[in-house]
Amino acid sequence: MSSRHHDIADDLKHQITTGRIKAGDRLPSEVGLARQYEVSTATLRSALAVLQGEGLVEKIHGKGNFVRRRLRKIMYVGGWGTLDPWTAAEAALHVTDRVTTIEAHGHLATLLRVPNGSPLTELLSISYQGESPHSLARIYVPCGLDPTGPLGDDSSYARTEESFAVLSPLSAEVRETVSARPPTPDEASTLRINPTTAVLAITRVAADTAGRVVEVALLVFPGDRVDGVFTTHHVLDERQTQG
């Protein structure tokens, strides 16, 4: 026998898939829906959690529950730290950035090969399709190696572009580590996804010709919103090219 919250989720899902409730529509308040279905708000929230887990509904803090618009898939181009401009343009992404100065500690200090407490420029980028978060990036540059000068302390601005990296001209080598994992609580909250939804996490480390790390980027994409493309270039020796 199905539980009450699953019955409610199925009814709301039917209304959404048949177009009775349209993409972008705000659902009635949780209290109002609980009265409508004659259940407690806890049961109603369990039903909404089912729809959130299926990607049909998203909860926007301070605004309510909305039927999620279908988010287009984009392509991440490995080795360049960018999104494919064609798929990014189709998804009509816009990006908000926040720049701060922090100190390196723990795993971040290890990745950047700097002592704990070293000053870093942190660029927090969140891409949106409409009002829905699409992906998250945290980019770190040692302050002394930032070739473009200070990006600004505690400033906020918006931009529209496909890059998820600063990638200075000093970069000679880029190493990317890709993994699929559950989101952290902060990532789930920022991206408005269910904590059980798998994300594609990419750690990019760029170094210069001297082996100094000039940039680290921590990228997070919900697994159903991105494809990663990585191209390998083979170097042929002289015998093969002359054959």
C-alpha positions as CSV (number, residue, x, y, z in Angstrom):
1,M,0.0,0.0,0.0
2,S,1.4,3.4,-1.0
3,S,1.8,6.0,1.7
4,R,-0.2,9.2,1.8
5,H,2.7,11.5,0.8
6,H,3.4,9.4,-2.3
7,D,-0.3,9.7,-3.2
8,I,0.0,13.5,-2.9
9,A,3.2,13.5,-4.9
10,D,1.6,11.4,-7.7
11,D,-1.4,13.8,-7.8
12,L,0.8,16.9,-8.1
13,K,3.1,15.1,-10.6
14,H,0.0,14.3,-12.8
15,Q,-1.1,18.0,-12.7
16,I,2.4,19.1,-13.7
17,T,2.9,16.5,-16.5
18,T,-0.6,17.2,-18.0
19,G,0.0,21.0,-18.0
20,R,-2.6,21.9,-15.4
21,I,0.3,23.3,-13.3
22,K,2.8,24.8,-15.7
23,A,6.6,25.2,-15.6
24,G,7.5,28.2,-13.6
25,D,4.2,28.3,-11.7
26,R,4.4,28.8,-8.0
27,L,2.6,26.1,-6.0
28,P,0.1,27.1,-3.3
29,S,1.7,27.5,0.2
30,E,2.6,24.4,2.1
31,V,0.0,25.2,4.7
32,G,-2.6,25.7,1.9
33,L,-1.7,22.4,0.2
34,A,-1.7,20.6,3.5
35,R,-5.3,21.8,4.1
36,Q,-6.3,20.9,0.6
37,Y,-5.0,17.3,1.0
38,E,-6.1,17.2,4.6
39,V,-2.7,16.1,5.9
40,S,-0.1,17.6,8.2
41,T,2.5,20.0,6.9
42,A,5.2,17.3,7.6
43,T,3.4,14.9,5.3
44,L,3.0,17.6,2.6
45,R,6.7,18.4,2.8
46,S,7.5,14.7,2.4
47,A,5.4,14.8,-0.8
48,L,7.2,17.9,-2.1
49,A,10.6,16.3,-1.3
50,V,9.6,13.4,-3.7
51,L,9.0,15.9,-6.5
52,Q,12.1,17.9,-5.6
53,G,14.1,14.6,-5.8
54,E,12.7,14.0,-9.3
55,G,13.6,17.5,-10.4
56,L,10.0,18.6,-10.9
57,V,9.8,21.1,-8.1
58,E,12.3,23.5,-6.6
59,K,12.1,25.4,-3.3
60,I,13.3,29.0,-3.5
61,H,14.0,30.4,-0.1
62,G,11.6,33.1,0.9
63,K,9.5,32.7,-2.2
64,G,8.0,29.2,-2.1
65,N,7.8,26.0,-4.2
66,F,7.9,26.3,-8.0
67,V,7.5,23.9,-10.9
68,R,11.0,23.6,-12.3
69,R,11.5,24.6,-15.9
70,R,13.3,21.9,-17.8
71,L,17.0,22.9,-17.7
72,R,19.0,22.3,-20.8
73,K,22.1,20.2,-20.7
74,I,25.4,22.0,-21.4
75,M,28.9,20.7,-22.3
76,Y,32.0,21.2,-20.3
77,V,35.2,21.3,-22.4
78,G,38.0,19.7,-20.4
79,G,41.4,21.3,-20.5
80,W,40.1,24.8,-21.1
81,G,37.9,25.4,-18.1
82,T,35.1,26.6,-20.3
83,L,31.6,25.6,-21.3
84,D,30.9,24.9,-24.9
85,P,29.5,28.3,-26.2
86,W,26.9,26.7,-28.3
87,T,25.2,24.7,-25.6
88,A,25.7,27.5,-23.0
89,A,24.0,29.9,-25.4
90,E,21.1,27.5,-26.0
91,A,20.6,27.3,-22.2
92,A,20.7,31.1,-22.0
93,L,23.0,31.1,-18.9
94,H,24.0,34.1,-16.9
95,V,26.6,34.1,-14.2
96,T,26.9,35.9,-10.9
97,D,30.3,36.3,-9.3
98,R,31.5,37.3,-5.9
99,V,35.2,38.1,-5.2
100,T,36.8,37.9,-1.8
101,T,40.2,37.5,-0.2
102,I,40.7,34.4,2.0
103,E,43.5,32.4,3.6
104,A,44.5,29.0,2.3
105,H,44.1,26.1,4.7
106,G,44.0,22.3,4.6
107,H,43.2,20.6,1.3
108,L,43.1,23.9,-0.6
109,A,46.6,24.8,0.7
110,T,47.8,21.4,-0.4
111,L,46.3,21.8,-3.9
112,L,47.9,25.2,-4.4
113,R,51.2,24.1,-2.8
114,V,51.2,27.1,-0.5
115,P,51.6,27.4,3.3
116,N,48.5,27.5,5.5
117,G,47.4,31.1,5.9
118,S,48.6,32.3,2.5
119,P,46.3,35.0,1.0
120,L,44.2,33.9,-2.0
121,T,41.7,35.6,-4.3
122,E,38.5,33.5,-4.3
123,L,36.0,33.9,-7.2
124,L,32.6,32.3,-6.5
125,S,30.6,31.9,-9.7
126,I,27.1,30.5,-9.9
127,S,25.5,30.1,-13.4
128,Y,21.7,30.4,-13.8
129,Q,19.2,29.4,-16.4
130,G,16.4,31.9,-15.7
131,E,16.2,31.9,-11.9
132,S,17.3,28.3,-11.5
133,P,20.9,27.6,-10.5
134,H,22.7,25.5,-13.1
135,S,26.3,25.1,-11.8
136,L,28.8,26.3,-9.2
137,A,32.5,27.1,-9.4
138,R,35.0,28.3,-6.8
139,I,38.2,29.6,-8.3
140,Y,41.3,30.3,-6.3
141,V,44.4,32.3,-7.3
142,P,47.4,33.0,-5.1
143,C,47.4,36.8,-4.6
144,G,51.1,37.1,-5.5
145,L,50.6,35.2,-8.8
146,D,47.5,37.0,-10.1
147,P,48.7,38.4,-13.4
148,T,45.7,40.7,-13.8
149,G,46.1,42.4,-10.5
150,P,43.5,42.4,-7.7
151,L,40.1,41.3,-8.7
152,G,38.5,43.4,-5.9
153,D,37.8,42.6,-2.3
154,D,34.3,41.7,-1.2
155,S,32.8,43.0,-4.4
156,S,29.9,41.6,-6.4
157,Y,29.1,41.8,-10.1
158,A,27.3,39.9,-12.8
159,R,28.6,38.7,-16.2
160,T,27.6,36.6,-19.1
161,E,30.3,34.3,-20.3
162,E,31.3,30.6,-20.6
163,S,34.6,30.6,-18.7
164,F,34.9,28.8,-15.4
165,A,38.5,29.8,-14.9
166,V,40.8,32.7,-14.8
167,L,43.6,30.7,-16.5
168,S,46.5,33.2,-16.6
169,P,48.9,33.3,-19.5
170,L,51.4,31.7,-17.1
171,S,49.5,28.4,-17.2
172,A,51.5,25.6,-18.9
173,E,49.8,22.5,-17.5
174,V,46.2,21.8,-16.5
175,R,45.3,18.7,-14.5
176,E,41.6,17.8,-14.0
177,T,40.2,15.3,-11.5
178,V,36.6,14.2,-12.2
179,S,34.4,12.4,-9.8
180,A,30.7,11.7,-9.3
181,R,29.5,12.1,-5.7
182,P,26.6,13.3,-3.5
183,P,26.6,17.1,-3.1
184,T,27.6,18.7,0.2
185,P,24.8,20.4,2.2
186,D,26.1,23.8,1.0
187,E,26.2,22.7,-2.7
188,A,22.7,21.1,-2.5
189,S,21.3,24.4,-1.0
190,T,23.1,26.6,-3.5
191,L,22.0,24.5,-6.5
192,R,18.6,23.8,-5.1
193,I,18.9,20.0,-5.6
194,N,18.0,17.0,-3.5
195,P,20.9,15.9,-1.3
196,T,20.7,12.4,-2.9
197,T,21.2,13.8,-6.5
198,A,24.6,13.0,-7.9
199,V,26.9,15.8,-9.0
200,L,29.8,15.9,-11.3
201,A,32.7,17.4,-9.4
202,I,35.8,18.6,-11.3
203,T,39.0,19.8,-9.6
204,R,41.2,21.8,-12.0
205,V,44.8,22.6,-11.1
206,A,46.8,24.9,-13.4
207,A,50.6,25.2,-13.1
208,D,53.2,27.4,-14.9
209,T,56.4,26.2,-16.5
210,A,58.2,26.3,-13.2
211,G,55.7,24.0,-11.6
212,R,54.0,26.6,-9.5
213,V,50.3,26.3,-9.1
214,V,48.7,29.5,-10.4
215,E,45.1,28.5,-10.1
216,V,42.7,25.9,-8.6
217,A,39.1,25.7,-9.7
218,L,36.5,23.5,-7.9
219,L,33.5,23.0,-10.3
220,V,30.2,21.3,-9.4
221,F,27.4,20.4,-11.9
222,P,24.3,18.5,-11.1
223,G,24.7,15.2,-13.0
224,D,21.7,15.7,-15.3
225,R,22.8,19.1,-16.5
226,V,26.2,18.6,-18.0
227,D,28.3,16.4,-20.4
228,G,32.1,16.5,-20.1
229,V,34.2,16.3,-23.2
230,F,38.0,15.6,-22.8
231,T,40.2,15.5,-25.9
232,T,43.6,13.7,-25.9
233,H,46.3,14.8,-28.3
234,H,48.8,12.1,-29.3
235,V,52.3,13.2,-30.1
236,L,53.9,11.2,-33.0
237,D,57.6,10.6,-33.2
238,E,59.6,11.5,-36.3
239,R,59.6,7.9,-37.6
240,Q,55.8,7.9,-37.6
241,T,55.6,11.3,-39.3
242,Q,58.1,10.3,-42.0
243,G,56.6,6.9,-42.7
